[in-house]
Amino acid sequence: MTYHTYPPKQASDHWILAFYGFGQEAQVYSKMIERTNERFGFVVVDLPYQEFEKAETKTDFLTTLTHIINENKIKKLSGISYSMGSRYNLILAELIPNLLDKLILIAPDGIHINFWNQLATSSLLGKPLFKYLMHHPEQYTQLLNILYWLHFLPRNIFLFSKMHTRDVMHSKKVYNTWMNMKNMIPNLQKIKAAQEKIFHLHPGHLRKI
């Protein structure tokens, strides 16, 4: 896991962890960093676009978080995320709830993991088929059109899939990211229990946009 660190311009032990959405890069947060860096440290965590070898686990994620926290002497954290990056953001509330001040989730992926994602990344039949189709996007486009015509695919998933699998380079990026993140599924029951225990006086601290 790679990330980008932006220390606060004034001494502060309150940092913001930021996670961007699929298709974006770390610089999507550059304006926010400029405006908040006087008061907060900032860490932007990268989505795992790299070639898939072995999916990271929540334990791997916790190791990275612990290193970031210790390295920067962080006492308080806020998380902000968009889309697929919200899986990481939600897992913050699962792994280190005592350090969290706020979570801001924008159009989050992770509240409900869709059926097609689980089928493609975790099933015996789905994994080899997913790999083949992502390396042969022409066949995948044909399959998408059939599934959409048969009303098996919602319009938003159909349009997202066509846009991000328009050629081999883009479809491999989808494959790598989905496979690398297949274990990053938030435990919503643990998060809810932590929220009720720690944030019971501040129910607005877990915020969805």
C-alpha positions as CSV (number, residue, x, y, z in Angstrom):
1,M,0.0,0.0,0.0
2,T,1.4,3.4,-1.0
3,Y,0.4,6.8,0.4
4,H,1.3,10.5,0.3
5,T,2.1,12.5,3.5
6,Y,1.6,16.2,3.9
7,P,2.7,17.3,7.4
8,P,0.8,20.3,9.0
9,K,2.3,23.7,8.6
10,Q,1.7,24.3,12.3
11,A,2.1,21.7,15.0
12,S,-1.0,19.5,15.1
13,D,-1.7,15.9,16.2
14,H,-5.0,15.9,14.3
15,W,-4.6,14.4,10.8
16,I,-6.9,13.6,7.9
17,L,-6.8,10.3,6.0
18,A,-8.1,10.6,2.5
19,F,-9.2,7.9,0.1
20,Y,-10.1,8.7,-3.5
21,G,-12.4,6.8,-5.9
22,F,-11.7,4.5,-8.8
23,G,-10.2,6.2,-11.8
24,Q,-8.9,9.1,-9.7
25,E,-5.4,9.9,-8.4
26,A,-4.1,11.4,-5.2
27,Q,-4.0,15.0,-6.6
28,V,-7.8,15.1,-6.5
29,Y,-7.3,16.2,-2.9
30,S,-4.7,18.9,-3.7
31,K,-7.1,21.9,-3.2
32,M,-8.4,20.5,0.1
33,I,-4.8,20.0,1.3
34,E,-4.0,23.6,0.4
35,R,-6.9,24.9,2.4
36,T,-6.6,22.8,5.5
37,N,-2.8,22.2,5.8
38,E,-2.4,25.0,8.3
39,R,-4.4,23.1,10.8
40,F,-4.2,19.4,9.9
41,G,-1.8,16.9,8.7
42,F,-2.9,15.0,5.6
43,V,-2.3,11.5,4.3
44,V,-3.8,10.4,0.9
45,V,-3.9,6.6,0.5
46,D,-3.6,5.2,-3.0
47,L,-6.0,2.7,-4.5
48,P,-4.2,-0.6,-5.4
49,Y,-4.0,-0.2,-9.2
50,Q,-0.8,-2.2,-9.4
51,E,-0.7,-5.7,-11.0
52,F,-2.6,-8.2,-8.8
53,E,-0.5,-10.8,-7.1
54,K,-2.1,-11.3,-3.6
55,A,-5.0,-9.4,-2.1
56,E,-4.1,-7.4,0.9
57,T,-5.9,-8.1,4.2
58,K,-7.3,-6.0,6.9
59,T,-4.3,-7.0,9.0
60,D,-2.0,-5.6,6.2
61,F,-4.1,-2.4,6.3
62,L,-3.8,-2.1,10.1
63,T,0.0,-2.5,9.8
64,T,0.1,0.4,7.4
65,L,-2.2,2.5,9.6
66,T,-0.1,1.8,12.7
67,H,3.1,2.9,10.8
68,I,1.4,6.1,9.7
69,I,0.1,6.9,13.2
70,N,3.4,6.2,14.9
71,E,5.5,7.9,12.3
72,N,3.5,11.2,12.5
73,K,2.6,11.0,16.3
74,I,-1.1,11.2,15.4
75,K,-3.5,11.5,18.3
76,K,-6.8,12.1,16.4
77,L,-7.9,11.1,12.9
78,S,-10.7,12.2,10.5
79,G,-11.4,10.2,7.4
80,I,-12.8,11.4,4.0
81,S,-13.5,9.3,1.0
82,Y,-15.2,9.0,-2.3
83,S,-16.8,5.9,-3.9
84,M,-14.5,2.8,-3.7
85,G,-12.1,4.5,-1.3
86,S,-14.9,4.5,1.3
87,R,-14.2,0.8,1.9
88,Y,-10.9,1.8,3.5
89,N,-12.5,4.8,5.3
90,L,-15.2,2.5,6.8
91,I,-12.6,0.0,7.9
92,L,-10.9,2.8,9.9
93,A,-14.0,2.8,12.1
94,E,-13.7,-1.0,12.4
95,L,-9.9,-1.1,13.2
96,I,-9.1,2.1,15.1
97,P,-12.4,3.6,16.3
98,N,-10.8,5.2,19.4
99,L,-8.7,7.6,17.3
100,L,-11.5,8.7,15.0
101,D,-13.1,12.2,15.2
102,K,-15.2,12.1,12.0
103,L,-15.8,10.0,8.9
104,I,-17.1,11.7,5.8
105,L,-18.3,9.3,3.1
106,I,-19.1,10.7,-0.3
107,A,-21.1,8.3,-2.6
108,P,-19.6,5.4,-0.7
109,D,-18.9,1.9,-2.0
110,G,-18.7,-0.4,1.0
111,I,-22.1,0.1,2.6
112,H,-23.4,-2.7,0.3
113,I,-21.0,-4.8,-1.7
114,N,-22.7,-5.6,-4.9
115,F,-23.4,-9.1,-6.2
116,W,-21.3,-8.8,-9.3
117,N,-18.2,-7.7,-7.4
118,Q,-18.4,-10.7,-5.0
119,L,-19.1,-13.1,-7.9
120,A,-16.1,-11.8,-9.9
121,T,-13.6,-11.7,-7.1
122,S,-14.5,-14.5,-4.7
123,S,-16.3,-17.3,-6.4
124,L,-14.7,-20.4,-8.0
125,L,-16.5,-19.8,-11.3
126,G,-16.3,-16.0,-11.2
127,K,-12.6,-15.5,-10.7
128,P,-11.2,-17.2,-13.8
129,L,-14.1,-15.8,-15.9
130,F,-13.5,-12.3,-14.6
131,K,-9.8,-12.5,-15.4
132,Y,-10.4,-13.7,-18.9
133,L,-13.0,-11.0,-19.7
134,M,-10.9,-8.2,-18.3
135,H,-8.0,-9.3,-20.6
136,H,-10.5,-9.6,-23.5
137,P,-12.6,-6.4,-23.2
138,E,-14.4,-7.0,-26.6
139,Q,-16.0,-10.1,-25.3
140,Y,-16.8,-8.4,-22.0
141,T,-18.6,-5.6,-23.8
142,Q,-20.7,-8.1,-25.7
143,L,-21.6,-9.8,-22.5
144,L,-22.5,-6.5,-20.8
145,N,-24.8,-5.6,-23.7
146,I,-26.6,-8.9,-23.4
147,L,-27.0,-8.7,-19.6
148,Y,-28.2,-5.2,-19.8
149,W,-30.7,-6.1,-22.6
150,L,-32.0,-8.9,-20.4
151,H,-32.4,-6.4,-17.5
152,F,-29.9,-8.3,-15.3
153,L,-27.7,-5.2,-14.9
154,P,-28.7,-1.9,-13.4
155,R,-28.1,1.1,-15.7
156,N,-25.4,2.7,-13.4
157,I,-23.3,-0.5,-13.3
158,F,-23.7,-1.0,-17.1
159,L,-22.5,2.5,-17.9
160,F,-19.7,2.4,-15.3
161,S,-18.5,-0.9,-16.7
162,K,-18.5,0.2,-20.3
163,M,-16.6,3.4,-19.5
164,H,-13.9,1.7,-17.4
165,T,-13.4,-1.4,-19.7
166,R,-13.2,0.3,-23.0
167,D,-9.8,-1.2,-23.8
168,V,-7.3,-3.7,-22.3
169,M,-5.4,-1.0,-20.3
170,H,-8.5,0.2,-18.5
171,S,-10.0,-3.2,-18.0
172,K,-6.8,-4.5,-16.5
173,K,-6.9,-1.6,-14.0
174,V,-10.5,-2.7,-13.0
175,Y,-9.3,-6.3,-12.6
176,N,-6.3,-5.3,-10.5
177,T,-8.2,-3.0,-8.2
178,W,-11.1,-5.3,-7.6
179,M,-8.9,-8.3,-6.9
180,N,-6.5,-6.3,-4.7
181,M,-9.4,-5.0,-2.6
182,K,-11.5,-8.2,-2.4
183,N,-10.8,-8.6,1.3
184,M,-11.5,-4.9,2.0
185,I,-15.2,-5.4,3.0
186,P,-16.2,-3.4,6.1
187,N,-17.8,-5.2,9.0
188,L,-20.8,-2.9,9.5
189,Q,-21.9,-4.6,12.7
190,K,-18.5,-3.9,14.4
191,I,-18.6,-0.4,13.0
192,K,-22.1,0.2,14.4
193,A,-21.1,-1.2,17.8
194,A,-18.0,1.0,17.9
195,Q,-20.1,4.1,16.9
196,E,-22.6,3.4,19.6
197,K,-20.0,2.9,22.2
198,I,-17.6,5.8,21.3
199,F,-19.7,8.3,19.5
200,H,-23.0,7.9,21.5
201,L,-22.9,11.6,22.4
202,H,-22.2,12.7,18.8
203,P,-24.3,10.6,16.4
204,G,-23.5,12.9,13.5
205,H,-19.8,11.9,13.5
206,L,-20.4,9.1,11.0
207,R,-21.6,11.1,8.0
208,K,-22.7,9.9,4.5
209,I,-23.1,12.3,1.6
